[in-house]
Amino acid sequence: MTILKRLKQLLSGSPRTLASRDAYTKWVATYPPIPHNAFMQAEQNSMLKLMPSLKNKTVLDLACGTGRYVRIAQERGAHIVVGLDNSYPMLHAADQKSLACAETSALCLPDNSVDAILCGLALGHLPSIDKTMSEISRVLRSNGSVLISDLHPYQTLTGAQRTFSVSDGTTYAVEHYLHTLSDYINTAQVHQLQITALDEPAVHGDTPAVLVMRFDKMK
């Protein structure tokens, strides 16, 4: 970020935008493995509504952060739960077994090794979702499901950001890129993933705040 751009931000009062890895290094201190605001509660409610049975399944929590969906998968009877994230501080805070550091575009898992993938509020940090969708399809077994949530495209188009504050009161925004529903559907289809369920919950009023999608892997 140039000095001029940073100065404009300070004068406008808008929060400084951080790269996602830098943001989560700062955010980890106040990022518990439970929904900690109305937005995340709405997201989790929709994810649970669209979630397939995880009983006796092998489940990947992709971009697991502090392990919110790791815990949910365990509670829902999953046989094996693996969490992957590219932030060491978030993984350390998760305090769970079977966690590893990895990018969503390069998963350290064998082909056809998991039955379900849960990916909450992460893919919007990526400029492109193509490589990640390819990796999701690669590690997912036939007839497996992936649940993906994101800040709703409407929110992004109208200037909304995911923000957080640190102990000194400074507020930051996390980098975010627009991926429309069509982007998700079309990219997923290229990688043998077909959308089978959709939810667009609102937090205040009728304006959708979150985009939640379930994709199933074609045979």
Salt bridges, closest charged atoms under 4 A:
GLU43 OE1 - ARG68 NH1 2.88
GLU103 OE2 - ARG21 NH2 2.53
ASP111 OD1 - ARG138 NH1 2.71
ASP115 OD1 - ARG141 NH1 3.06
ASP130 OD1 - HIS191 NE2 2.96
GLU135 OE2 - ARG138 NE 2.72
ASP150 OD1 - HIS176 NE2 3.84
ASP199 OD2 - LYS49 NZ 2.98
GLU200 OE2 - HIS152 NE2 2.79
ASP216 OD1 - ARG214 NE 3.17
